[in-house]
Amino acid sequence: FGAPRQQVEGSTLRVALADDGHYWVSGTVNGVEARFLIDSGASFTALSEDLAHKAGLAMDPMRMAILHTANGTVNAGRSSIAELAV
């Protein structure tokens, strides 16, 4: 995929369309580097289990969610992020 192509102009973030037809940005979750796919129709910010662990996110087993995605239904843990930066 290569590095995301994003550019800040004042208070505007411009993101170029990647070769794969998606919009990707670099960011951090609680200071841990991450790469995000921009999905303007998403209801949640989804992270891989590995990234959530590296970012120190604690999953609450009493707050599980069932998400219906284009690729099917998945179980997801819920947590709160102290800092999300792009």
Gaussian input, Z-matrix of N, CA and C with variables (Angstrom, degrees):
# hf/3-21g

backbone

0 1
 N
 C     1     B1
 C     2     B2     1     A1
 N     3     B3     2     A2     1     D1
 C     4     B4     3     A3     2     D2
 C     5     B5     4     A4     3     D3
 N     6     B6     5     A5     4     D4
 C     7     B7     6     A6     5     D5
 C     8     B8     7     A7     6     D6
 N     9     B9     8     A8     7     D7
 C    10    B10     9     A9     8     D8
 C    11    B11    10    A10     9     D9
 N    12    B12    11    A11    10    D10
 C    13    B13    12    A12    11    D11
 C    14    B14    13    A13    12    D12
 N    15    B15    14    A14    13    D13
 C    16    B16    15    A15    14    D14
 C    17    B17    16    A16    15    D15
 N    18    B18    17    A17    16    D16
 C    19    B19    18    A18    17    D17
 C    20    B20    19    A19    18    D18
 N    21    B21    20    A20    19    D19
 C    22    B22    21    A21    20    D20
 C    23    B23    22    A22    21    D21
 N    24    B24    23    A23    22    D22
 C    25    B25    24    A24    23    D23
 C    26    B26    25    A25    24    D24
 N    27    B27    26    A26    25    D25
 C    28    B28    27    A27    26    D26
 C    29    B29    28    A28    27    D27
 N    30    B30    29    A29    28    D28
 C    31    B31    30    A30    29    D29
 C    32    B32    31    A31    30    D30
 N    33    B33    32    A32    31    D31
 C    34    B34    33    A33    32    D32
 C    35    B35    34    A34    33    D33
 N    36    B36    35    A35    34    D34
 C    37    B37    36    A36    35    D35
 C    38    B38    37    A37    36    D36
 N    39    B39    38    A38    37    D37
 C    40    B40    39    A39    38    D38
 C    41    B41    40    A40    39    D39
 N    42    B42    41    A41    40    D40
 C    43    B43    42    A42    41    D41
 C    44    B44    43    A43    42    D42
 N    45    B45    44    A44    43    D43
 C    46    B46    45    A45    44    D44
 C    47    B47    46    A46    45    D45
 N    48    B48    47    A47    46    D46
 C    49    B49    48    A48    47    D47
 C    50    B50    49    A49    48    D48
 N    51    B51    50    A50    49    D49
 C    52    B52    51    A51    50    D50
 C    53    B53    52    A52    51    D51
 N    54    B54    53    A53    52    D52
 C    55    B55    54    A54    53    D53
 C    56    B56    55    A55    54    D54
 N    57    B57    56    A56    55    D55
 C    58    B58    57    A57    56    D56
 C    59    B59    58    A58    57    D57
 N    60    B60    59    A59    58    D58
 C    61    B61    60    A60    59    D59
 C    62    B62    61    A61    60    D60
 N    63    B63    62    A62    61    D61
 C    64    B64    63    A63    62    D62
 C    65    B65    64    A64    63    D63
 N    66    B66    65    A65    64    D64
 C    67    B67    66    A66    65    D65
 C    68    B68    67    A67    66    D66
 N    69    B69    68    A68    67    D67
 C    70    B70    69    A69    68    D68
 C    71    B71    70    A70    69    D69
 N    72    B72    71    A71    70    D70
 C    73    B73    72    A72    71    D71
 C    74    B74    73    A73    72    D72
 N    75    B75    74    A74    73    D73
 C    76    B76    75    A75    74    D74
 C    77    B77    76    A76    75    D75
 N    78    B78    77    A77    76    D76
 C    79    B79    78    A78    77    D77
 C    80    B80    79    A79    78    D78
 N    81    B81    80    A80    79    D79
 C    82    B82    81    A81    80    D80
 C    83    B83    82    A82    81    D81
 N    84    B84    83    A83    82    D82
 C    85    B85    84    A84    83    D83
 C    86    B86    85    A85    84    D84
 N    87    B87    86    A86    85    D85
 C    88    B88    87    A87    86    D86
 C    89    B89    88    A88    87    D87
 N    90    B90    89    A89    88    D88
 C    91    B91    90    A90    89    D89
 C    92    B92    91    A91    90    D90
 N    93    B93    92    A92    91    D91
 C    94    B94    93    A93    92    D92
 C    95    B95    94    A94    93    D93
 N    96    B96    95    A95    94    D94
 C    97    B97    96    A96    95    D95
 C    98    B98    97    A97    96    D96
 N    99    B99    98    A98    97    D97
 C   100   B100    99    A99    98    D98
 C   101   B101   100   A100    99    D99
 N   102   B102   101   A101   100   D100
 C   103   B103   102   A102   101   D101
 C   104   B104   103   A103   102   D102
 N   105   B105   104   A104   103   D103
 C   106   B106   105   A105   104   D104
 C   107   B107   106   A106   105   D105
 N   108   B108   107   A107   106   D106
 C   109   B109   108   A108   107   D107
 C   110   B110   109   A109   108   D108
 N   111   B111   110   A110   109   D109
 C   112   B112   111   A111   110   D110
 C   113   B113   112   A112   111   D111
 N   114   B114   113   A113   112   D112
 C   115   B115   114   A114   113   D113
 C   116   B116   115   A115   114   D114
 N   117   B117   116   A116   115   D115
 C   118   B118   117   A117   116   D116
 C   119   B119   118   A118   117   D117
 N   120   B120   119   A119   118   D118
 C   121   B121   120   A120   119   D119
 C   122   B122   121   A121   120   D120
 N   123   B123   122   A122   121   D121
 C   124   B124   123   A123   122   D122
 C   125   B125   124   A124   123   D123
 N   126   B126   125   A125   124   D124
 C   127   B127   126   A126   125   D125
 C   128   B128   127   A127   126   D126
 N   129   B129   128   A128   127   D127
 C   130   B130   129   A129   128   D128
 C   131   B131   130   A130   129   D129
 N   132   B132   131   A131   130   D130
 C   133   B133   132   A132   131   D131
 C   134   B134   133   A133   132   D132
 N   135   B135   134   A134   133   D133
 C   136   B136   135   A135   134   D134
 C   137   B137   136   A136   135   D135
 N   138   B138   137   A137   136   D136
 C   139   B139   138   A138   137   D137
 C   140   B140   139   A139   138   D138
 N   141   B141   140   A140   139   D139
 C   142   B142   141   A141   140   D140
 C   143   B143   142   A142   141   D141
 N   144   B144   143   A143   142   D142
 C   145   B145   144   A144   143   D143
 C   146   B146   145   A145   144   D144
 N   147   B147   146   A146   145   D145
 C   148   B148   147   A147   146   D146
 C   149   B149   148   A148   147   D147
 N   150   B150   149   A149   148   D148
 C   151   B151   150   A150   149   D149
 C   152   B152   151   A151   150   D150
 N   153   B153   152   A152   151   D151
 C   154   B154   153   A153   152   D152
 C   155   B155   154   A154   153   D153
 N   156   B156   155   A155   154   D154
 C   157   B157   156   A156   155   D155
 C   158   B158   157   A157   156   D156
 N   159   B159   158   A158   157   D157
 C   160   B160   159   A159   158   D158
 C   161   B161   160   A160   159   D159
 N   162   B162   161   A161   160   D160
 C   163   B163   162   A162   161   D161
 C   164   B164   163   A163   162   D162
 N   165   B165   164   A164   163   D163
 C   166   B166   165   A165   164   D164
 C   167   B167   166   A166   165   D165
 N   168   B168   167   A167   166   D166
 C   169   B169   168   A168   167   D167
 C   170   B170   169   A169   168   D168
 N   171   B171   170   A170   169   D169
 C   172   B172   171   A171   170   D170
 C   173   B173   172   A172   171   D171
 N   174   B174   173   A173   172   D172
 C   175   B175   174   A174   173   D173
 C   176   B176   175   A175   174   D174
 N   177   B177   176   A176   175   D175
 C   178   B178   177   A177   176   D176
 C   179   B179   178   A178   177   D177
 N   180   B180   179   A179   178   D178
 C   181   B181   180   A180   179   D179
 C   182   B182   181   A181   180   D180
 N   183   B183   182   A182   181   D181
 C   184   B184   183   A183   182   D182
 C   185   B185   184   A184   183   D183
 N   186   B186   185   A185   184   D184
 C   187   B187   186   A186   185   D185
 C   188   B188   187   A187   186   D186
 N   189   B189   188   A188   187   D187
 C   190   B190   189   A189   188   D188
 C   191   B191   190   A190   189   D189
 N   192   B192   191   A191   190   D190
 C   193   B193   192   A192   191   D191
 C   194   B194   193   A193   192   D192
 N   195   B195   194   A194   193   D193
 C   196   B196   195   A195   194   D194
 C   197   B197   196   A196   195   D195
 N   198   B198   197   A197   196   D196
 C   199   B199   198   A198   197   D197
 C   200   B200   199   A199   198   D198
 N   201   B201   200   A200   199   D199
 C   202   B202   201   A201   200   D200
 C   203   B203   202   A202   201   D201
 N   204   B204   203   A203   202   D202
 C   205   B205   204   A204   203   D203
 C   206   B206   205   A205   204   D204
 N   207   B207   206   A206   205   D205
 C   208   B208   207   A207   206   D206
 C   209   B209   208   A208   207   D207
 N   210   B210   209   A209   208   D208
 C   211   B211   210   A210   209   D209
 C   212   B212   211   A211   210   D210
 N   213   B213   212   A212   211   D211
 C   214   B214   213   A213   212   D212
 C   215   B215   214   A214   213   D213
 N   216   B216   215   A215   214   D214
 C   217   B217   216   A216   215   D215
 C   218   B218   217   A217   216   D216
 N   219   B219   218   A218   217   D217
 C   220   B220   219   A219   218   D218
 C   221   B221   220   A220   219   D219
 N   222   B222   221   A221   220   D220
 C   223   B223   222   A222   221   D221
 C   224   B224   223   A223   222   D222
 N   225   B225   224   A224   223   D223
 C   226   B226   225   A225   224   D224
 C   227   B227   226   A226   225   D225
 N   228   B228   227   A227   226   D226
 C   229   B229   228   A228   227   D227
 C   230   B230   229   A229   228   D228
 N   231   B231   230   A230   229   D229
 C   232   B232   231   A231   230   D230
 C   233   B233   232   A232   231   D231
 N   234   B234   233   A233   232   D232
 C   235   B235   234   A234   233   D233
 C   236   B236   235   A235   234   D234
 N   237   B237   236   A236   235   D235
 C   238   B238   237   A237   236   D236
 C   239   B239   238   A238   237   D237
 N   240   B240   239   A239   238   D238
 C   241   B241   240   A240   239   D239
 C   242   B242   241   A241   240   D240
 N   243   B243   242   A242   241   D241
 C   244   B244   243   A243   242   D242
 C   245   B245   244   A244   243   D243
 N   246   B246   245   A245   244   D244
 C   247   B247   246   A246   245   D245
 C   248   B248   247   A247   246   D246
 N   249   B249   248   A248   247   D247
 C   250   B250   249   A249   248   D248
 C   251   B251   250   A250   249   D249
 N   252   B252   251   A251   250   D250
 C   253   B253   252   A252   251   D251
 C   254   B254   253   A253   252   D252
 N   255   B255   254   A254   253   D253
 C   256   B256   255   A255   254   D254
 C   257   B257   256   A256   255   D255

   B1=1.4465
   B2=1.5188
   B3=1.3098
   B4=1.4511
   B5=1.5124
   B6=1.3165
   B7=1.4606
   B8=1.5214
   B9=1.3309
   B10=1.4690
   B11=1.5249
   B12=1.2991
   B13=1.4585
   B14=1.5189
   B15=1.3217
   B16=1.4512
   B17=1.5135
   B18=1.3196
   B19=1.4595
   B20=1.5213
   B21=1.3264
   B22=1.4548
   B23=1.5154
   B24=1.3344
   B25=1.4654
   B26=1.5201
   B27=1.3446
   B28=1.4669
   B29=1.5176
   B30=1.3187
   B31=1.4678
   B32=1.5288
   B33=1.3360
   B34=1.4655
   B35=1.5250
   B36=1.3235
   B37=1.4662
   B38=1.5200
   B39=1.3137
   B40=1.4674
   B41=1.5204
   B42=1.3275
   B43=1.4602
   B44=1.5255
   B45=1.3253
   B46=1.4674
   B47=1.5319
   B48=1.3035
   B49=1.4587
   B50=1.5221
   B51=1.3265
   B52=1.4621
   B53=1.5248
   B54=1.3131
   B55=1.4662
   B56=1.5215
   B57=1.3496
   B58=1.4670
   B59=1.5285
   B60=1.3459
   B61=1.4606
   B62=1.5164
   B63=1.3432
   B64=1.4589
   B65=1.5229
   B66=1.3250
   B67=1.4519
   B68=1.5263
   B69=1.3286
   B70=1.4622
   B71=1.5158
   B72=1.3402
   B73=1.4593
   B74=1.5234
   B75=1.3325
   B76=1.4562
   B77=1.5100
   B78=1.3241
   B79=1.4493
   B80=1.5064
   B81=1.3158
   B82=1.4611
   B83=1.5263
   B84=1.3224
   B85=1.4584
   B86=1.5203
   B87=1.3338
   B88=1.4636
   B89=1.5257
   B90=1.3367
   B91=1.4547
   B92=1.5157
   B93=1.3289
   B94=1.4661
   B95=1.5272
   B96=1.3465
   B97=1.4617
   B98=1.5197
   B99=1.3375
   B100=1.4556
   B101=1.5233
   B102=1.2936
   B103=1.4602
   B104=1.5218
   B105=1.3262
   B106=1.4523
   B107=1.5217
   B108=1.3076
   B109=1.4557
   B110=1.5262
   B111=1.3118
   B112=1.4564
   B113=1.5238
   B114=1.3304
   B115=1.4648
   B116=1.5200
   B117=1.3324
   B118=1.4651
   B119=1.5245
   B120=1.3203
   B121=1.4560
   B122=1.5204
   B123=1.3207
   B124=1.4601
   B125=1.5201
   B126=1.3247
   B127=1.4628
   B128=1.5229
   B129=1.3312
   B130=1.4517
   B131=1.5220
   B132=1.3353
   B133=1.4539
   B134=1.5125
   B135=1.3072
   B136=1.4627
   B137=1.5242
   B138=1.3271
   B139=1.4594
   B140=1.5186
   B141=1.3199
   B142=1.4565
   B143=1.5290
   B144=1.3041
   B145=1.4599
   B146=1.5308
   B147=1.3364
   B148=1.4637
   B149=1.5291
   B150=1.3337
   B151=1.4604
   B152=1.5248
   B153=1.3251
   B154=1.4641
   B155=1.5235
   B156=1.3249
   B157=1.4637
   B158=1.5351
   B159=1.3469
   B160=1.4645
   B161=1.5271
   B162=1.3364
   B163=1.4644
   B164=1.5271
   B165=1.3280
   B166=1.4616
   B167=1.5087
   B168=1.3341
   B169=1.4629
   B170=1.5266
   B171=1.3048
   B172=1.4658
   B173=1.5252
   B174=1.3202
   B175=1.4582
   B176=1.5243
   B177=1.2983
   B178=1.4525
   B179=1.5246
   B180=1.3430
   B181=1.4688
   B182=1.5296
   B183=1.3187
   B184=1.4643
   B185=1.5262
   B186=1.3262
   B187=1.4711
   B188=1.5239
   B189=1.3077
   B190=1.4601
   B191=1.5329
   B192=1.3107
   B193=1.4663
   B194=1.5196
   B195=1.3081
   B196=1.4607
   B197=1.5197
   B198=1.3283
   B199=1.4631
   B200=1.5176
   B201=1.3144
   B202=1.4655
   B203=1.5265
   B204=1.3256
   B205=1.4574
   B206=1.5247
   B207=1.3186
   B208=1.4677
   B209=1.5243
   B210=1.3379
   B211=1.4658
   B212=1.5221
   B213=1.3176
   B214=1.4594
   B215=1.5193
   B216=1.3257
   B217=1.4588
   B218=1.5227
   B219=1.3311
   B220=1.4684
   B221=1.5238
   B222=1.3294
   B223=1.4591
   B224=1.5222
   B225=1.3235
   B226=1.4560
   B227=1.5224
   B228=1.3345
   B229=1.4496
   B230=1.5142
   B231=1.3116
   B232=1.4622
   B233=1.5212
   B234=1.3197
   B235=1.4486
   B236=1.5147
   B237=1.3099
   B238=1.4698
   B239=1.5191
   B240=1.3208
   B241=1.4614
   B242=1.5202
   B243=1.3216
   B244=1.4703
   B245=1.5195
   B246=1.3644
   B247=1.4576
   B248=1.5206
   B249=1.3128
   B250=1.4635
   B251=1.5204
   B252=1.3295
   B253=1.4599
   B254=1.5176
   B255=1.3273
   B256=1.4657
   B257=1.5104
   A1=111.62
   A2=117.61
   A3=120.04
   A4=111.03
   A5=115.90
   A6=121.31
   A7=110.25
   A8=116.82
   A9=119.54
   A10=110.23
   A11=115.91
   A12=120.93
   A13=107.89
   A14=115.55
   A15=120.54
   A16=109.09
   A17=115.24
   A18=120.12
   A19=108.15
   A20=115.74
   A21=120.98
   A22=108.44
   A23=115.43
   A24=122.42
   A25=106.53
   A26=117.05
   A27=120.37
   A28=109.13
   A29=116.69
   A30=120.57
   A31=111.55
   A32=116.41
   A33=121.13
   A34=110.39
   A35=115.73
   A36=121.84
   A37=107.42
   A38=116.50
   A39=121.52
   A40=108.03
   A41=115.38
   A42=121.68
   A43=108.19
   A44=115.85
   A45=120.89
   A46=110.18
   A47=115.79
   A48=121.77
   A49=108.92
   A50=116.79
   A51=121.48
   A52=110.80
   A53=115.94
   A54=121.62
   A55=112.64
   A56=117.21
   A57=120.39
   A58=112.64
   A59=117.14
   A60=121.18
   A61=114.01
   A62=118.18
   A63=122.33
   A64=109.93
   A65=115.02
   A66=122.32
   A67=107.92
   A68=117.06
   A69=123.49
   A70=109.57
   A71=117.10
   A72=121.49
   A73=109.81
   A74=115.02
   A75=121.65
   A76=107.97
   A77=115.80
   A78=119.72
   A79=110.74
   A80=115.47
   A81=121.27
   A82=109.44
   A83=114.97
   A84=123.27
   A85=105.69
   A86=116.64
   A87=121.35
   A88=111.23
   A89=116.66
   A90=121.94
   A91=115.60
   A92=118.61
   A93=123.03
   A94=108.55
   A95=116.76
   A96=120.37
   A97=111.73
   A98=114.91
   A99=121.00
   A100=109.46
   A101=115.95
   A102=123.44
   A103=106.46
   A104=117.44
   A105=122.01
   A106=112.09
   A107=115.84
   A108=123.10
   A109=106.36
   A110=117.09
   A111=120.82
   A112=108.58
   A113=115.85
   A114=122.72
   A115=106.92
   A116=116.41
   A117=120.33
   A118=112.79
   A119=118.23
   A120=120.75
   A121=113.63
   A122=117.52
   A123=120.59
   A124=111.35
   A125=115.34
   A126=121.42
   A127=111.96
   A128=116.64
   A129=122.37
   A130=109.82
   A131=115.96
   A132=121.26
   A133=106.03
   A134=117.35
   A135=121.86
   A136=109.97
   A137=115.56
   A138=122.24
   A139=108.84
   A140=116.11
   A141=119.12
   A142=108.41
   A143=116.21
   A144=121.09
   A145=110.38
   A146=116.28
   A147=121.31
   A148=111.09
   A149=117.68
   A150=121.11
   A151=110.54
   A152=117.67
   A153=121.02
   A154=110.45
   A155=116.33
   A156=120.87
   A157=110.37
   A158=117.45
   A159=121.55
   A160=111.94
   A161=116.63
   A162=121.62
   A163=111.96
   A164=116.88
   A165=120.80
   A166=114.53
   A167=117.10
   A168=119.71
   A169=110.12
   A170=115.95
   A171=121.62
   A172=108.50
   A173=116.22
   A174=120.87
   A175=109.59
   A176=116.19
   A177=122.02
   A178=108.33
   A179=118.57
   A180=120.51
   A181=113.47
   A182=117.22
   A183=120.35
   A184=111.88
   A185=117.05
   A186=121.33
   A187=111.41
   A188=119.13
   A189=122.16
   A190=109.42
   A191=115.81
   A192=121.29
   A193=109.19
   A194=116.02
   A195=122.25
   A196=106.10
   A197=116.26
   A198=121.50
   A199=110.29
   A200=115.72
   A201=121.56
   A202=107.53
   A203=115.95
   A204=121.33
   A205=110.28
   A206=115.47
   A207=120.34
   A208=110.95
   A209=117.10
   A210=121.33
   A211=113.01
   A212=117.16
   A213=120.22
   A214=111.95
   A215=114.92
   A216=122.17
   A217=110.06
   A218=116.50
   A219=121.41
   A220=109.98
   A221=115.68
   A222=121.77
   A223=107.60
   A224=116.41
   A225=120.43
   A226=110.11
   A227=114.78
   A228=120.15
   A229=109.55
   A230=116.18
   A231=120.85
   A232=109.34
   A233=114.44
   A234=120.90
   A235=107.65
   A236=116.54
   A237=121.93
   A238=108.52
   A239=115.67
   A240=122.07
   A241=107.69
   A242=116.27
   A243=120.03
   A244=111.24
   A245=116.91
   A246=120.53
   A247=111.34
   A248=115.64
   A249=123.25
   A250=106.56
   A251=117.71
   A252=120.97
   A253=110.13
   A254=115.42
   A255=122.15
   A256=107.93
   D1=-29.93
   D2=-176.60
   D3=76.26
   D4=178.25
   D5=-178.42
   D6=-74.24
   D7=142.46
   D8=175.74
   D9=-61.10
   D10=147.38
   D11=178.84
   D12=-107.74
   D13=100.54
   D14=178.91
   D15=-131.64
   D16=150.37
   D17=-176.60
   D18=-143.08
   D19=133.01
   D20=177.15
   D21=-97.68
   D22=127.78
   D23=176.99
   D24=-127.05
   D25=99.59
   D26=-175.29
   D27=66.28
   D28=-120.55
   D29=178.77
   D30=-101.95
   D31=14.35
   D32=-178.31
   D33=-108.50
   D34=133.80
   D35=173.77
   D36=-103.96
   D37=120.52
   D38=177.45
   D39=-105.67
   D40=130.69
   D41=-177.34
   D42=-123.10
   D43=123.43
   D44=-179.85
   D45=-81.50
   D46=149.42
   D47=175.01
   D48=-67.55
   D49=127.10
   D50=179.90
   D51=-78.63
   D52=165.95
   D53=-179.83
   D54=-59.07
   D55=-25.51
   D56=-179.18
   D57=-85.66
   D58=2.77
   D59=177.75
   D60=86.88
   D61=7.68
   D62=179.80
   D63=-114.43
   D64=169.42
   D65=175.04
   D66=-108.38
   D67=120.44
   D68=-178.56
   D69=-118.65
   D70=143.48
   D71=174.38
   D72=-133.55
   D73=153.28
   D74=172.29
   D75=-89.88
   D76=145.59
   D77=178.30
   D78=-162.25
   D79=-169.67
   D80=175.80
   D81=-137.98
   D82=150.44
   D83=172.71
   D84=-121.81
   D85=113.50
   D86=-176.57
   D87=50.95
   D88=38.11
   D89=177.64
   D90=85.96
   D91=-3.19
   D92=179.88
   D93=-95.19
   D94=126.85
   D95=-178.78
   D96=-60.61
   D97=141.26
   D98=-178.47
   D99=-147.91
   D100=162.16
   D101=176.06
   D102=-123.52
   D103=128.10
   D104=-175.23
   D105=-117.50
   D106=138.08
   D107=169.24
   D108=-88.82
   D109=124.90
   D110=179.21
   D111=-81.91
   D112=121.73
   D113=178.59
   D114=-126.93
   D115=100.29
   D116=-174.44
   D117=-66.01
   D118=-14.42
   D119=179.16
   D120=-100.16
   D121=4.93
   D122=-176.62
   D123=-75.41
   D124=145.47
   D125=177.29
   D126=-95.60
   D127=-18.42
   D128=-176.71
   D129=-134.01
   D130=159.20
   D131=167.51
   D132=-93.68
   D133=116.69
   D134=-176.77
   D135=-103.50
   D136=137.47
   D137=178.24
   D138=-124.17
   D139=154.15
   D140=172.94
   D141=-69.78
   D142=158.00
   D143=178.00
   D144=-60.82
   D145=-38.17
   D146=179.81
   D147=-63.56
   D148=-46.34
   D149=179.35
   D150=-64.59
   D151=-42.32
   D152=179.03
   D153=-58.89
   D154=-41.93
   D155=179.17
   D156=-64.95
   D157=-47.73
   D158=-179.92
   D159=-61.23
   D160=-33.24
   D161=-178.96
   D162=-83.03
   D163=-0.38
   D164=177.13
   D165=74.61
   D166=26.17
   D167=-179.81
   D168=-81.74
   D169=132.97
   D170=178.31
   D171=-98.86
   D172=123.87
   D173=178.30
   D174=-85.84
   D175=134.00
   D176=177.88
   D177=-95.04
   D178=109.96
   D179=-177.33
   D180=-62.42
   D181=-16.16
   D182=178.49
   D183=-87.14
   D184=-4.76
   D185=-178.08
   D186=-120.52
   D187=39.31
   D188=178.88
   D189=-70.49
   D190=154.25
   D191=179.34
   D192=-130.64
   D193=148.99
   D194=172.61
   D195=-107.05
   D196=119.85
   D197=-177.95
   D198=-109.76
   D199=137.73
   D200=177.89
   D201=-105.16
   D202=110.35
   D203=-176.10
   D204=-112.82
   D205=174.07
   D206=176.44
   D207=-62.83
   D208=-24.07
   D209=179.99
   D210=-97.46
   D211=8.82
   D212=178.37
   D213=119.23
   D214=-171.70
   D215=-178.12
   D216=-93.42
   D217=136.00
   D218=179.38
   D219=-134.38
   D220=150.82
   D221=172.39
   D222=-90.42
   D223=138.42
   D224=-178.22
   D225=-135.89
   D226=143.16
   D227=172.82
   D228=-85.15
   D229=155.81
   D230=178.20
   D231=-114.24
   D232=146.93
   D233=178.77
   D234=-156.98
   D235=174.93
   D236=175.33
   D237=-117.80
   D238=138.52
   D239=179.66
   D240=-101.64
   D241=127.72
   D242=178.36
   D243=-69.72
   D244=-39.95
   D245=-179.09
   D246=-145.44
   D247=123.73
   D248=174.69
   D249=-121.24
   D250=119.86
   D251=-177.33
   D252=-128.92
   D253=142.15
   D254=176.52
   D255=-122.44

